[in-house]
Structure formats: structure tokens, C-alpha cells
């Protein structure tokens, strides 16, 4: 986790990305969609198993990784 103020993402950007991720992940199988850091981390690690061919998966992975890097 980055702790310097310069490396942290703006809270509003994180919240907007989280909302976008939740909208995309709504139709995915076995995904906890509450948007917590733990659920995003689990999605990045395990989400491809049943969802990699679903529409929006690549974008959802990108968003989840961006959020995790920004917190």
C-alpha cells in the first residue's frame, strides 16, 4: 500500500471507479460486488475463472487493479 500523499488517488476518483466496477461486475459469477478492497483483490486473483469471457471483464479487471494501486 502506498502511503505518500502524492501516490494516493483522489477519493472521488476511487469512488467513481468503484461504482463503475460494481456496474460491470453485476453480471459476473461468484463475485462479491460490495466494492471493498478485499473483494476487489479477490476479483483480481480469482475473477477470471468463470468470468473471463463475459462482456466487460477486461475493463472490470483494469478498474479493480487501478483502484488497488491507488489505495
ROVEX-755217 format. One line per field, with one value per atom (N, C-alpha, C, CB): atom name; z, x, y; residue in three letters. Coordinates in steps of 0.02 Angstrom, whole numbers, plus 50000, padded with zeros to 5 digits. Atoms other than C-alpha are relative to their C-alpha. Glycine has a CB too. Layout:
N
name	c(CA ...) $
Z	c(Z ...) $
X	c(X ...) $
Y	c(Y ...) $
resn	c(ALA ...) $
This chain:
71
name	c(N CA C CB N CA C CB N CA C CB N CA C CB N CA C CB N CA C CB N CA C CB N CA C CB N CA C CB N CA C CB N CA C CB N CA C CB N CA C CB N CA C CB N CA C CB N CA C CB N CA C CB N CA C CB N CA C CB N CA C CB N CA C CB N CA C CB N CA C CB N CA C CB N CA C CB N CA C CB N CA C CB N CA C CB N CA C CB N CA C CB N CA C CB N CA C CB N CA C CB N CA C CB N CA C CB N CA C CB N CA C CB N CA C CB N CA C CB N CA C CB N CA C CB N CA C CB N CA C CB N CA C CB N CA C CB N CA C CB N CA C CB N CA C CB N CA C CB N CA C CB N CA C CB N CA C CB N CA C CB N CA C CB N CA C CB N CA C CB N CA C CB N CA C CB N CA C CB N CA C CB N CA C CB N CA C CB N CA C CB N CA C CB N CA C CB N CA C CB N CA C CB N CA C CB N CA C CB N CA C CB N CA C CB) $
Z	c(50000 50000 50000 50061 50002 49954 50054 49929 49946 50098 49988 50064 50012 50024 49968 49956 50027 49984 49925 50030 50072 49806 49963 49980 50035 49767 50010 50025 49988 49834 49947 50069 50049 49712 50037 49962 49973 49744 50020 49949 49974 49848 49952 50068 50045 49723 49937 49980 50057 49580 50019 49976 49977 49682 50004 50068 49994 49720 49932 50042 50068 49538 49966 49958 50029 49482 50032 50006 49964 49616 49975 50075 50025 49556 49930 49999 50068 49377 50002 49959 49992 49432 50023 50050 49975 49529 49944 50058 50056 49374 49952 49963 50045 49267 50031 49981 49966 49396 50018 50062 49981 49423 49969 49978 50035 49296 50003 49928 49995 49345 50051 50019 49957 49430 50058 49960 49943 49606 50021 49987 49984 49630 50056 49938 49947 49793 49974 50069 50034 49723 50047 49954 49954 49878 49993 50070 50016 49812 50054 49986 49950 49964 49970 50063 50024 49943 49998 50046 49999 49991 49941 50065 50056 49860 49933 50000 50062 49726 49993 50000 50002 49772 49982 50069 50016 49766 49926 50044 50070 49597 49954 49984 50042 49525 50002 50025 49994 49591 49972 50073 50016 49555 49950 50062 50041 49444 49930 49994 50068 49280 49992 49976 50005 49321 49965 50070 50030 49274 49960 50054 50030 49200 49943 50052 50049 49077 49931 49993 50066 48925 50003 49971 49993 48993 49977 50074 50021 48920 50059 49965 49949 49020 50048 50039 49953 49109 49997 49986 50006 49041 50031 49927 49971 49089 50076 49970 49928 49262 50034 50014 49972 49292 50001 49958 50002 49237 50055 49931 49949 49353 50070 49996 49934 49501 50014 50003 49991 49475 50011 49939 49991 49460 50070 49948 49932 49622 50051 50015 49952 49713 50001 49986 50003 49654 50030 49927 49977 49707 50074 49963 49928 49887 50042 50018) $
X	c(50042 50000 50044 49952 49963 50066 49975 49994 50021 50066 50016 50031 49984 50136 49941 50063 50058 50007 50001 49997 49996 50070 49978 50071 50015 50042 49927 50046 50070 49864 49954 49978 50049 49721 49946 49968 50054 49587 49941 49978 50054 49445 49940 49978 50057 49315 50012 49985 49982 49406 49991 50073 50008 49412 49927 50034 50071 49227 49966 49965 50028 49183 50020 50022 49977 49290 49966 50076 50033 49215 49929 50001 50068 49040 49999 49967 49995 49090 50015 50055 49984 49167 49940 50058 50059 49011 49948 49969 50047 48904 50022 49995 49974 49016 49995 50072 49996 49031 49931 50042 50068 48843 49981 49950 50019 48827 50053 49985 49947 48983 49981 50067 50015 48977 50050 50002 49957 49046 50041 50046 49964 49098 49963 50009 50028 49069 50002 50040 50005 49009 49994 49943 50008 49018 50055 50000 49951 49171 50052 49965 49948 49283 50068 49986 49933 49471 50008 50054 49994 49458 49964 49973 50037 49325 50033 49927 49964 49423 50062 50020 49940 49581 49982 50036 50023 49486 49980 49941 50020 49413 50061 49958 49939 49586 50033 50050 49966 49654 49959 50015 50042 49505 49944 49972 50057 49381 50000 49995 49996 49444 49975 50071 50019 49397 49934 49997 50067 49214 49977 49950 50025 49206 50041 49996 49954 49348 49971 50061 50031 49235 49937 49983 50059 49095 50014 49975 49990 49069 50018 49936 49979 49158 50053 49941 49952 49278 50067 50009 49934 49437 50000 50021 50005 49379 49993 49940 50009 49325 50066 49948 49933 49498 50043 50034 49960 49581 49980 49993 50025 49471 50020 49924 49983 49499 50075 49982 49927 49689 50018 50038 49988 49685 49982 49961 50020 49590 50049 49929 49954 49704 50068 50009 49936 49858 49994 50025 50009 49782 49985 49945 50015 49740 50061 49941) $
Y	c(49941 50000 50062 50000 49936 50172 50046 50033 49957 50295 50073 49978 49930 50454 50036 50007 49964 50589 50006 50070 49992 50607 49936 50018 50062 50423 49978 49946 50019 50413 50030 50022 49978 50426 50041 49940 49959 50557 49956 50054 50041 50483 50000 50024 49997 50541 49959 50072 50043 50455 49927 50014 50069 50295 49981 49991 50016 50304 49994 50054 50005 50336 49936 50060 50063 50191 49940 49994 50055 50079 49991 50012 50004 50121 49969 50069 50028 50083 49925 50037 50071 49918 49960 49992 50035 49869 49991 50038 50005 49905 49945 50067 50051 49795 49930 50015 50065 49655 49972 50005 50021 49645 49933 50054 50061 49504 49945 50015 50050 49408 49947 50033 50057 49238 49998 49935 50010 49215 50060 49945 49939 49396 50037 50045 49958 49489 50071 49992 49936 49654 50059 50000 49944 49763 50052 49974 49948 49856 50013 50062 49991 49833 49981 49958 50017 49818 49925 50032 50073 49634 49969 49972 50029 49598 50016 50025 49983 49691 49957 50075 50042 49595 49928 50002 50067 49430 49996 49980 50000 49478 49998 50063 49999 49516 49931 50054 50065 49350 49942 49986 50058 49236 50012 49973 49983 49327 49971 50072 50024 49257 49929 50003 50071 49078 49990 49970 50010 49096 50060 49985 49938 49270 50028 50051 49969 49298 50011 49957 49992 49281 50043 49932 49959 49390 50071 50000 49930 49564 50044 50027 49953 49697 49974 50021 50028 49579 50036 49926 49968 49658 50070 50005 49933 49832 49995 50038 50008 49771 49983 49945 50017 49695 50062 49944 49939 49857 50049 50034 49954 49959 49975 50007 50028 49842 50009 49925 49991 49847 50073 49973 49928 50037 50022 50041 49981 50055 49972 49973 50030 49934 50034 49927 49963 50028 50069 50005 49932 50193 50008 50031 49996 50149 49982 49955) $
resn	c(UNK UNK UNK UNK UNK UNK UNK UNK UNK UNK UNK UNK UNK UNK UNK UNK UNK UNK UNK UNK UNK UNK UNK UNK UNK UNK UNK UNK UNK UNK UNK UNK UNK UNK UNK UNK UNK UNK UNK UNK UNK UNK UNK UNK UNK UNK UNK UNK UNK UNK UNK UNK UNK UNK UNK UNK UNK UNK UNK UNK UNK UNK UNK UNK UNK UNK UNK UNK UNK UNK UNK UNK UNK UNK UNK UNK UNK UNK UNK UNK UNK UNK UNK UNK UNK UNK UNK UNK UNK UNK UNK UNK UNK UNK UNK UNK UNK UNK UNK UNK UNK UNK UNK UNK UNK UNK UNK UNK UNK UNK UNK UNK UNK UNK UNK UNK UNK UNK UNK UNK UNK UNK UNK UNK UNK UNK UNK UNK UNK UNK UNK UNK UNK UNK UNK UNK UNK UNK UNK UNK UNK UNK UNK UNK UNK UNK UNK UNK UNK UNK UNK UNK UNK UNK UNK UNK UNK UNK UNK UNK UNK UNK UNK UNK UNK UNK UNK UNK UNK UNK UNK UNK UNK UNK UNK UNK UNK UNK UNK UNK UNK UNK UNK UNK UNK UNK UNK UNK UNK UNK UNK UNK UNK UNK UNK UNK UNK UNK UNK UNK UNK UNK UNK UNK UNK UNK UNK UNK UNK UNK UNK UNK UNK UNK UNK UNK UNK UNK UNK UNK UNK UNK UNK UNK UNK UNK UNK UNK UNK UNK UNK UNK UNK UNK UNK UNK UNK UNK UNK UNK UNK UNK UNK UNK UNK UNK UNK UNK UNK UNK UNK UNK UNK UNK UNK UNK UNK UNK UNK UNK UNK UNK UNK UNK UNK UNK UNK UNK UNK UNK UNK UNK UNK UNK UNK UNK UNK UNK UNK UNK UNK UNK UNK UNK) $
